[in-house]
């Protein structure tokens, strides 16, 4: 990747009447894709092989930390609803799930400002989150396809590998939960995820049943 960039910067004026610049752009995109693919596969493998550690943390505070970190390089609005509460779960997994979802919203947004809402509820056995944004959304026929490893709906970026949402589903299912992508109840455009995470007691009960 760095070699291609070097050639483009220093020698492009000598190649402007040839097809070489086009070839260099293609090569650079391929290198970016391979780097993203390798990093994505390594991340997926590490996640699946790592032990789950449970921590007590405040939901809204952690969402603010994620927002502040990602906000250093991207502009978006995050509104937590019902998140002023403390839970016991895998903080590492929580951060991975919502960081990836927010990055996806930013990547595919066509709005001047990406708006994201994350709502929280709980019952005796699980924590439930609703994640929604104001992006273009996904056609109903593709609602399940987005979770398939290496599947992408459109190649808007050379680093789109189709690993991100597959990794999120793997994390959630490893935690005994599930994630569903649905249409907005009020038919608005945008992403609408429903996520459930078993509480630690629920996971232990599930393991005993297995």
ROPANU-70939 format. One record per residue: residue in one letter; x, y, z of N, C-alpha, C in turn. Coordinates in steps of 0.05 Angstrom, whole numbers, plus 5000, padded with zeros to 4 digits. Last residue first. Layout:
BEGIN
+---------+--------+---------+------+---------+----------+-------+--------+---------+------+
| residuo | n.east | n.north | n.up | ca.east | ca.north | ca.up | c.east | c.north | c.up |
+---------+--------+---------+------+---------+----------+-------+--------+---------+------+
|       A |      X |       Y |    Z |       X |        Y |     Z |      X |       Y |    Z |
...
+---------+--------+---------+------+---------+----------+-------+--------+---------+------+
//
This chain:
BEGIN
+---------+--------+---------+------+---------+----------+-------+--------+---------+------+
| residuo | n.east | n.north | n.up | ca.east | ca.north | ca.up | c.east | c.north | c.up |
+---------+--------+---------+------+---------+----------+-------+--------+---------+------+
|       X |   4440 |    4450 | 5569 |    4454 |     4437 |  5547 |   4469 |    4412 | 5556 |
|       X |   4424 |    4467 | 5619 |    4404 |     4454 |  5602 |   4417 |    4440 | 5579 |
|       X |   4471 |    4493 | 5635 |    4462 |     4469 |  5650 |   4442 |    4453 | 5634 |
|       X |   4472 |    4536 | 5600 |    4493 |     4516 |  5598 |   4485 |    4490 | 5613 |
|       X |   4427 |    4564 | 5618 |    4427 |     4553 |  5591 |   4448 |    4531 | 5588 |
|       X |   4444 |    4580 | 5668 |    4421 |     4562 |  5666 |   4420 |    4549 | 5639 |
|       X |   4486 |    4614 | 5653 |    4492 |     4591 |  5669 |   4469 |    4570 | 5668 |
|       X |   4456 |    4654 | 5627 |    4476 |     4638 |  5612 |   4483 |    4613 | 5627 |
|       X |   4426 |    4675 | 5669 |    4412 |     4662 |  5646 |   4431 |    4644 | 5630 |
|       X |   4465 |    4698 | 5700 |    4450 |     4676 |  5711 |   4436 |    4660 | 5689 |
|       X |   4481 |    4739 | 5665 |    4500 |     4718 |  5673 |   4486 |    4694 | 5684 |
|       X |   4430 |    4751 | 5616 |    4444 |     4758 |  5640 |   4462 |    4734 | 5648 |
|       X |   4434 |    4752 | 5545 |    4427 |     4738 |  5569 |   4443 |    4749 | 5593 |
|       X |   4415 |    4804 | 5505 |    4438 |     4792 |  5517 |   4429 |    4778 | 5543 |
|       X |   4387 |    4824 | 5444 |    4382 |     4813 |  5471 |   4407 |    4799 | 5480 |
|       X |   4371 |    4875 | 5399 |    4392 |     4858 |  5410 |   4384 |    4849 | 5438 |
|       X |   4348 |    4897 | 5339 |    4340 |     4890 |  5365 |   4360 |    4869 | 5376 |
|       X |   4360 |    4952 | 5294 |    4369 |     4927 |  5306 |   4355 |    4922 | 5333 |
|       X |   4348 |    4986 | 5241 |    4333 |     4981 |  5266 |   4340 |    4953 | 5276 |
|       X |   4368 |    5039 | 5198 |    4373 |     5013 |  5210 |   4357 |    5011 | 5236 |
|       X |   4324 |    5075 | 5153 |    4345 |     5072 |  5173 |   4347 |    5044 | 5184 |
|       X |   4259 |    5105 | 5143 |    4284 |     5093 |  5133 |   4304 |    5091 | 5156 |
|       X |   4198 |    5087 | 5177 |    4219 |     5106 |  5170 |   4243 |    5091 | 5158 |
|       X |   4158 |    5052 | 5195 |    4164 |     5052 |  5166 |   4184 |    5073 | 5158 |
|       X |   4153 |    5046 | 5249 |    4137 |     5068 |  5237 |   4144 |    5072 | 5207 |
|       X |   4188 |    5004 | 5260 |    4159 |     5000 |  5264 |   4142 |    5021 | 5251 |
|       X |   4237 |    4992 | 5210 |    4227 |     5010 |  5230 |   4197 |    5005 | 5234 |
|       X |   4253 |    4923 | 5199 |    4244 |     4949 |  5189 |   4235 |    4966 | 5213 |
|       X |   4309 |    4891 | 5232 |    4281 |     4893 |  5224 |   4276 |    4920 | 5211 |
|       X |   4354 |    4843 | 5253 |    4352 |     4868 |  5237 |   4323 |    4869 | 5226 |
|       X |   4372 |    4817 | 5315 |    4355 |     4816 |  5292 |   4354 |    4844 | 5279 |
|       X |   4412 |    4776 | 5356 |    4409 |     4802 |  5343 |   4392 |    4798 | 5319 |
|       X |   4418 |    4744 | 5420 |    4412 |     4744 |  5392 |   4409 |    4773 | 5382 |
|       X |   4458 |    4707 | 5469 |    4438 |     4726 |  5460 |   4432 |    4723 | 5431 |
|       X |   4501 |    4679 | 5488 |    4475 |     4668 |  5492 |   4452 |    4686 | 5484 |
|       X |   4549 |    4698 | 5474 |    4539 |     4707 |  5500 |   4511 |    4697 | 5505 |
|       X |   4553 |    4680 | 5423 |    4571 |     4668 |  5443 |   4562 |    4675 | 5471 |
|       X |   4517 |    4715 | 5399 |    4509 |     4687 |  5403 |   4527 |    4672 | 5422 |
|       X |   4549 |    4761 | 5401 |    4523 |     4760 |  5415 |   4514 |    4732 | 5420 |
|       X |   4592 |    4747 | 5368 |    4596 |     4756 |  5395 |   4571 |    4752 | 5412 |
|       X |   4566 |    4736 | 5319 |    4581 |     4715 |  5333 |   4586 |    4722 | 5362 |
|       X |   4545 |    4786 | 5306 |    4527 |     4764 |  5312 |   4541 |    4742 | 5327 |
|       X |   4594 |    4813 | 5298 |    4575 |     4822 |  5319 |   4556 |    4799 | 5327 |
|       X |   4613 |    4785 | 5254 |    4628 |     4785 |  5279 |   4610 |    4793 | 5302 |
|       X |   4576 |    4800 | 5216 |    4579 |     4772 |  5222 |   4594 |    4768 | 5249 |
|       X |   4586 |    4854 | 5213 |    4561 |     4845 |  5225 |   4561 |    4815 | 5232 |
|       X |   4642 |    4851 | 5190 |    4633 |     4866 |  5214 |   4608 |    4856 | 5228 |
|       X |   4652 |    4827 | 5142 |    4659 |     4812 |  5166 |   4646 |    4825 | 5191 |
|       X |   4649 |    4851 | 5093 |    4627 |     4834 |  5101 |   4633 |    4817 | 5126 |
|       X |   4687 |    4888 | 5078 |    4694 |     4859 |  5076 |   4671 |    4841 | 5081 |
|       X |   4706 |    4948 | 5055 |    4682 |     4933 |  5061 |   4687 |    4903 | 5056 |
|       X |   4749 |    4977 | 5037 |    4753 |     4962 |  5062 |   4727 |    4947 | 5071 |
|       X |   4734 |    5006 | 4993 |    4751 |     4982 |  4989 |   4755 |    4966 | 5014 |
|       X |   4665 |    5023 | 4992 |    4691 |     5028 |  5004 |   4708 |    5003 | 5001 |
|       X |   4620 |    5005 | 4971 |    4624 |     5034 |  4971 |   4652 |    5042 | 4980 |
|       X |   4594 |    4955 | 4947 |    4622 |     4961 |  4951 |   4627 |    4991 | 4949 |
|       X |   4538 |    4927 | 4980 |    4549 |     4945 |  4960 |   4577 |    4951 | 4967 |
|       X |   4530 |    4884 | 5013 |    4508 |     4892 |  4995 |   4517 |    4911 | 4973 |
|       X |   4572 |    4828 | 5024 |    4568 |     4857 |  5025 |   4546 |    4864 | 5005 |
|       X |   4594 |    4772 | 5061 |    4573 |     4783 |  5043 |   4572 |    4813 | 5047 |
|       X |   4629 |    4751 | 5098 |    4640 |     4760 |  5072 |   4619 |    4771 | 5052 |
|       X |   4579 |    4717 | 5134 |    4607 |     4724 |  5131 |   4615 |    4729 | 5102 |
|       X |   4516 |    4746 | 5141 |    4531 |     4724 |  5129 |   4560 |    4733 | 5125 |
|       X |   4485 |    4788 | 5155 |    4499 |     4774 |  5177 |   4516 |    4751 | 5167 |
|       X |   4459 |    4806 | 5111 |    4480 |     4823 |  5121 |   4496 |    4810 | 5143 |
|       X |   4417 |    4770 | 5100 |    4442 |     4767 |  5085 |   4465 |    4783 | 5098 |
|       X |   4372 |    4787 | 5127 |    4388 |     4765 |  5139 |   4415 |    4763 | 5125 |
|       X |   4355 |    4830 | 5097 |    4357 |     4834 |  5126 |   4373 |    4811 | 5139 |
|       X |   4345 |    4833 | 5043 |    4373 |     4830 |  5051 |   4376 |    4830 | 5081 |
|       X |   4292 |    4843 | 5034 |    4302 |     4817 |  5024 |   4331 |    4812 | 5033 |
|       X |   4285 |    4896 | 5053 |    4276 |     4873 |  5069 |   4288 |    4846 | 5060 |
|       X |   4342 |    4939 | 5046 |    4318 |     4926 |  5035 |   4311 |    4901 | 5050 |
|       X |   4363 |    4981 | 5098 |    4370 |     4957 |  5082 |   4344 |    4945 | 5072 |
|       X |   4381 |    5051 | 5108 |    4368 |     5026 |  5115 |   4376 |    5004 | 5096 |
|       X |   4404 |    5101 | 5104 |    4386 |     5092 |  5082 |   4372 |    5066 | 5088 |
|       X |   4400 |    5128 | 5172 |    4413 |     5122 |  5146 |   4393 |    5112 | 5126 |
|       X |   4390 |    5141 | 5224 |    4375 |     5155 |  5203 |   4387 |    5151 | 5175 |
|       X |   4384 |    5083 | 5268 |    4397 |     5107 |  5257 |   4380 |    5119 | 5235 |
|       X |   4380 |    5043 | 5328 |    4369 |     5054 |  5304 |   4385 |    5078 | 5294 |
|       X |   4375 |    4989 | 5371 |    4394 |     5007 |  5358 |   4382 |    5017 | 5332 |
|       X |   4354 |    4967 | 5433 |    4345 |     4974 |  5406 |   4365 |    4994 | 5395 |
|       X |   4369 |    4914 | 5478 |    4376 |     4940 |  5466 |   4362 |    4943 | 5439 |
|       X |   4360 |    4880 | 5540 |    4351 |     4885 |  5512 |   4358 |    4913 | 5503 |
|       X |   4382 |    4828 | 5581 |    4383 |     4857 |  5575 |   4376 |    4860 | 5546 |
|       X |   4346 |    4775 | 5616 |    4362 |     4787 |  5595 |   4361 |    4817 | 5595 |
|       X |   4314 |    4756 | 5659 |    4334 |     4738 |  5646 |   4353 |    4752 | 5626 |
|       X |   4279 |    4794 | 5678 |    4293 |     4777 |  5697 |   4316 |    4762 | 5684 |
|       X |   4293 |    4849 | 5633 |    4274 |     4833 |  5649 |   4291 |    4815 | 5667 |
|       X |   4305 |    4916 | 5608 |    4313 |     4890 |  5619 |   4290 |    4876 | 5632 |
|       X |   4324 |    4963 | 5557 |    4305 |     4953 |  5576 |   4317 |    4926 | 5587 |
|       X |   4347 |    5019 | 5520 |    4353 |     4997 |  5537 |   4329 |    4989 | 5554 |
|       X |   4367 |    5047 | 5456 |    4348 |     5044 |  5478 |   4353 |    5019 | 5494 |
|       X |   4401 |    5092 | 5418 |    4404 |     5066 |  5431 |   4386 |    5065 | 5456 |
|       X |   4403 |    5126 | 5357 |    4390 |     5123 |  5383 |   4394 |    5094 | 5393 |
|       X |   4439 |    5171 | 5316 |    4437 |     5144 |  5327 |   4422 |    5144 | 5353 |
|       X |   4450 |    5206 | 5257 |    4436 |     5206 |  5283 |   4431 |    5177 | 5292 |
|       X |   4498 |    5239 | 5221 |    4488 |     5212 |  5227 |   4476 |    5213 | 5255 |
|       X |   4490 |    5294 | 5183 |    4495 |     5286 |  5210 |   4482 |    5258 | 5214 |
|       X |   4479 |    5292 | 5129 |    4501 |     5310 |  5138 |   4509 |    5302 | 5166 |
|       X |   4469 |    5224 | 5105 |    4460 |     5249 |  5118 |   4484 |    5266 | 5126 |
|       X |   4481 |    5175 | 5090 |    4479 |     5195 |  5068 |   4470 |    5222 | 5079 |
|       X |   4521 |    5124 | 5120 |    4502 |     5147 |  5122 |   4504 |    5165 | 5098 |
|       X |   4557 |    5083 | 5122 |    4536 |     5082 |  5101 |   4516 |    5105 | 5102 |
|       X |   4592 |    5097 | 5164 |    4602 |     5090 |  5138 |   4581 |    5092 | 5116 |
|       X |   4559 |    5105 | 5208 |    4574 |     5127 |  5198 |   4582 |    5122 | 5169 |
|       X |   4540 |    5052 | 5216 |    4521 |     5074 |  5211 |   4535 |    5098 | 5198 |
|       X |   4589 |    5026 | 5226 |    4573 |     5019 |  5203 |   4553 |    5041 | 5196 |
|       X |   4603 |    5050 | 5275 |    4620 |     5053 |  5252 |   4606 |    5047 | 5226 |
|       X |   4561 |    5030 | 5307 |    4563 |     5059 |  5302 |   4581 |    5064 | 5278 |
|       X |   4573 |    4975 | 5306 |    4547 |     4984 |  5296 |   4549 |    5014 | 5289 |
|       X |   4624 |    4975 | 5331 |    4621 |     4965 |  5304 |   4595 |    4975 | 5291 |
|       X |   4611 |    4994 | 5382 |    4630 |     5008 |  5366 |   4627 |    5001 | 5336 |
|       X |   4576 |    4955 | 5401 |    4565 |     4981 |  5394 |   4585 |    4999 | 5379 |
|       X |   4610 |    4908 | 5404 |    4584 |     4908 |  5390 |   4576 |    4936 | 5382 |
|       X |   4654 |    4925 | 5435 |    4658 |     4915 |  5408 |   4632 |    4917 | 5392 |
|       X |   4629 |    4938 | 5484 |    4644 |     4959 |  5469 |   4647 |    4950 | 5440 |
|       X |   4609 |    4887 | 5498 |    4591 |     4910 |  5496 |   4604 |    4932 | 5478 |
|       X |   4657 |    4858 | 5504 |    4637 |     4851 |  5482 |   4618 |    4874 | 5477 |
|       X |   4678 |    4884 | 5549 |    4693 |     4883 |  5524 |   4674 |    4877 | 5500 |
|       X |   4639 |    4875 | 5588 |    4644 |     4902 |  5579 |   4659 |    4902 | 5552 |
|       X |   4593 |    4828 | 5597 |    4620 |     4831 |  5586 |   4624 |    4859 | 5574 |
|       X |   4556 |    4850 | 5656 |    4559 |     4835 |  5631 |   4588 |    4838 | 5621 |
|       X |   4512 |    4880 | 5695 |    4535 |     4862 |  5698 |   4536 |    4845 | 5672 |
|       X |   4494 |    4950 | 5696 |    4489 |     4922 |  5690 |   4515 |    4906 | 5695 |
|       X |   4461 |    5010 | 5714 |    4485 |     4993 |  5717 |   4478 |    4964 | 5712 |
|       X |   4432 |    5064 | 5677 |    4431 |     5041 |  5695 |   4457 |    5025 | 5694 |
|       X |   4408 |    5098 | 5635 |    4419 |     5107 |  5660 |   4417 |    5085 | 5681 |
|       X |   4382 |    5088 | 5587 |    4408 |     5075 |  5592 |   4422 |    5084 | 5618 |
|       X |   4337 |    5109 | 5564 |    4334 |     5089 |  5585 |   4359 |    5075 | 5593 |
|       X |   4373 |    5123 | 5508 |    4346 |     5124 |  5519 |   4343 |    5102 | 5539 |
|       X |   4425 |    5163 | 5480 |    4418 |     5139 |  5495 |   4390 |    5143 | 5509 |
|       X |   4441 |    5186 | 5419 |    4422 |     5191 |  5439 |   4416 |    5165 | 5454 |
|       X |   4493 |    5214 | 5383 |    4484 |     5190 |  5396 |   4466 |    5197 | 5419 |
|       X |   4512 |    5239 | 5320 |    4497 |     5245 |  5345 |   4488 |    5219 | 5357 |
|       X |   4577 |    5250 | 5289 |    4551 |     5237 |  5292 |   4538 |    5245 | 5318 |
|       X |   4635 |    5251 | 5253 |    4614 |     5269 |  5264 |   4588 |    5253 | 5265 |
|       X |   4699 |    5222 | 5268 |    4674 |     5222 |  5254 |   4654 |    5240 | 5268 |
|       X |   4744 |    5222 | 5300 |    4748 |     5220 |  5271 |   4722 |    5222 | 5255 |
|       X |   4726 |    5228 | 5351 |    4751 |     5241 |  5344 |   4756 |    5241 | 5314 |
|       X |   4682 |    5196 | 5359 |    4677 |     5224 |  5351 |   4703 |    5239 | 5345 |
|       X |   4701 |    5150 | 5381 |    4695 |     5150 |  5352 |   4691 |    5178 | 5342 |
|       X |   4705 |    5169 | 5434 |    4728 |     5157 |  5420 |   4724 |    5158 | 5390 |
|       X |   4654 |    5187 | 5447 |    4677 |     5205 |  5448 |   4700 |    5195 | 5433 |
|       X |   4625 |    5139 | 5442 |    4619 |     5162 |  5426 |   4642 |    5182 | 5425 |
|       X |   4648 |    5108 | 5483 |    4649 |     5099 |  5455 |   4645 |    5123 | 5436 |
|       X |   4632 |    5140 | 5527 |    4660 |     5135 |  5522 |   4664 |    5126 | 5493 |
|       X |   4576 |    5136 | 5523 |    4588 |     5162 |  5519 |   4618 |    5159 | 5513 |
|       X |   4570 |    5082 | 5534 |    4562 |     5092 |  5508 |   4574 |    5119 | 5502 |
|       X |   4587 |    5082 | 5587 |    4603 |     5068 |  5567 |   4596 |    5077 | 5539 |
|       X |   4545 |    5113 | 5610 |    4573 |     5122 |  5612 |   4590 |    5108 | 5591 |
|       X |   4500 |    5080 | 5601 |    4502 |     5107 |  5588 |   4531 |    5117 | 5588 |
|       X |   4514 |    5034 | 5633 |    4509 |     5032 |  5605 |   4513 |    5059 | 5591 |
|       X |   4564 |    5020 | 5678 |    4541 |     5038 |  5673 |   4537 |    5041 | 5643 |
|       X |   4583 |    4954 | 5699 |    4588 |     4980 |  5686 |   4562 |    4994 | 5681 |
|       X |   4617 |    4898 | 5722 |    4595 |     4916 |  5728 |   4601 |    4943 | 5715 |
|       X |   4635 |    4843 | 5679 |    4642 |     4867 |  5694 |   4616 |    4883 | 5700 |
|       X |   4660 |    4780 | 5660 |    4637 |     4797 |  5667 |   4646 |    4820 | 5685 |
|       X |   4693 |    4753 | 5604 |    4695 |     4764 |  5631 |   4672 |    4783 | 5637 |
|       X |   4702 |    4697 | 5565 |    4684 |     4719 |  5571 |   4688 |    4727 | 5600 |
|       X |   4763 |    4683 | 5529 |    4745 |     4677 |  5551 |   4727 |    4702 | 5556 |
|       X |   4770 |    4676 | 5457 |    4775 |     4689 |  5483 |   4754 |    4682 | 5504 |
|       X |   4757 |    4657 | 5408 |    4775 |     4640 |  5425 |   4779 |    4652 | 5453 |
|       X |   4726 |    4694 | 5383 |    4714 |     4668 |  5387 |   4731 |    4651 | 5406 |
|       X |   4762 |    4738 | 5381 |    4737 |     4740 |  5396 |   4726 |    4712 | 5402 |
|       X |   4802 |    4719 | 5347 |    4808 |     4726 |  5374 |   4783 |    4727 | 5392 |
|       X |   4772 |    4713 | 5299 |    4784 |     4690 |  5312 |   4791 |    4695 | 5341 |
|       X |   4758 |    4767 | 5289 |    4737 |     4747 |  5292 |   4748 |    4722 | 5307 |
|       X |   4809 |    4789 | 5282 |    4792 |     4799 |  5303 |   4770 |    4778 | 5309 |
|       X |   4826 |    4761 | 5236 |    4841 |     4758 |  5261 |   4824 |    4767 | 5285 |
|       X |   4788 |    4780 | 5199 |    4789 |     4751 |  5206 |   4804 |    4746 | 5232 |
|       X |   4801 |    4835 | 5198 |    4775 |     4826 |  5206 |   4775 |    4796 | 5214 |
|       X |   4854 |    4834 | 5179 |    4848 |     4845 |  5206 |   4821 |    4835 | 5216 |
|       X |   4844 |    4812 | 5128 |    4862 |     4798 |  5147 |   4856 |    4808 | 5175 |
|       X |   4811 |    4853 | 5107 |    4802 |     4825 |  5109 |   4818 |    4810 | 5129 |
|       X |   4843 |    4898 | 5107 |    4818 |     4898 |  5123 |   4808 |    4870 | 5127 |
|       X |   4882 |    4881 | 5071 |    4890 |     4888 |  5099 |   4865 |    4887 | 5117 |
|       X |   4852 |    4873 | 5025 |    4865 |     4850 |  5037 |   4873 |    4856 | 5066 |
|       X |   4835 |    4927 | 5016 |    4815 |     4905 |  5021 |   4828 |    4882 | 5035 |
|       X |   4883 |    4952 | 5006 |    4867 |     4961 |  5029 |   4846 |    4939 | 5036 |
|       X |   4898 |    4925 | 4959 |    4915 |     4923 |  4983 |   4899 |    4930 | 5008 |
|       X |   4858 |    4942 | 4925 |    4861 |     4913 |  4931 |   4877 |    4909 | 4956 |
|       X |   4867 |    4997 | 4923 |    4842 |     4987 |  4934 |   4844 |    4958 | 4942 |
|       X |   4917 |    4996 | 4897 |    4915 |     5007 |  4924 |   4889 |    4998 | 4938 |
|       X |   4903 |    4974 | 4848 |    4922 |     4960 |  4865 |   4919 |    4969 | 4894 |
|       X |   4870 |    5015 | 4828 |    4859 |     4989 |  4832 |   4877 |    4972 | 4851 |
|       X |   4908 |    5057 | 4824 |    4884 |     5060 |  4842 |   4872 |    5032 | 4848 |
|       X |   4942 |    5034 | 4786 |    4952 |     5039 |  4813 |   4929 |    5043 | 4833 |
|       X |   4910 |    5034 | 4742 |    4919 |     5009 |  4752 |   4929 |    5012 | 4781 |
|       X |   4904 |    5089 | 4734 |    4881 |     5073 |  4740 |   4888 |    5046 | 4752 |
|       X |   4958 |    5104 | 4723 |    4944 |     5114 |  4747 |   4920 |    5098 | 4755 |
|       X |   4967 |    5074 | 4673 |    4980 |     5066 |  4698 |   4966 |    5077 | 4723 |
|       X |   4949 |    5089 | 4625 |    4929 |     5076 |  4642 |   4941 |    5068 | 4669 |
|       X |   4975 |    5155 | 4611 |    4975 |     5126 |  4608 |   4953 |    5115 | 4626 |
|       X |   4986 |    5208 | 4620 |    4974 |     5201 |  4594 |   4973 |    5171 | 4589 |
|       X |   5011 |    5209 | 4670 |    4983 |     5220 |  4668 |   4970 |    5213 | 4641 |
|       X |   5061 |    5196 | 4687 |    5044 |     5174 |  4678 |   5016 |    5183 | 4671 |
|       X |   5088 |    5236 | 4708 |    5101 |     5223 |  4686 |   5083 |    5202 | 4673 |
|       X |   5058 |    5250 | 4751 |    5060 |     5270 |  4729 |   5073 |    5257 | 4704 |
|       X |   5067 |    5208 | 4787 |    5041 |     5210 |  4773 |   5042 |    5229 | 4749 |
|       X |   5111 |    5202 | 4819 |    5114 |     5196 |  4790 |   5088 |    5199 | 4774 |
|       X |   5100 |    5213 | 4873 |    5125 |     5222 |  4861 |   5127 |    5220 | 4831 |
|       X |   5049 |    5192 | 4886 |    5057 |     5219 |  4895 |   5080 |    5230 | 4878 |
|       X |   5049 |    5140 | 4865 |    5028 |     5160 |  4857 |   5037 |    5188 | 4863 |
|       X |   5091 |    5117 | 4893 |    5093 |     5119 |  4863 |   5073 |    5141 | 4854 |
|       X |   5071 |    5118 | 4945 |    5096 |     5132 |  4938 |   5098 |    5137 | 4908 |
|       X |   5026 |    5085 | 4941 |    5022 |     5113 |  4947 |   5047 |    5130 | 4940 |
|       X |   5053 |    5036 | 4931 |    5035 |     5047 |  4911 |   5030 |    5077 | 4916 |
|       X |   5079 |    5031 | 4981 |    5095 |     5033 |  4956 |   5078 |    5045 | 4934 |
|       X |   5038 |    5026 | 5017 |    5055 |     5049 |  5019 |   5071 |    5053 | 4993 |
|       X |   5016 |    4976 | 5000 |    5000 |     5000 |  5000 |   5017 |    5025 | 5000 |
+---------+--------+---------+------+---------+----------+-------+--------+---------+------+
//
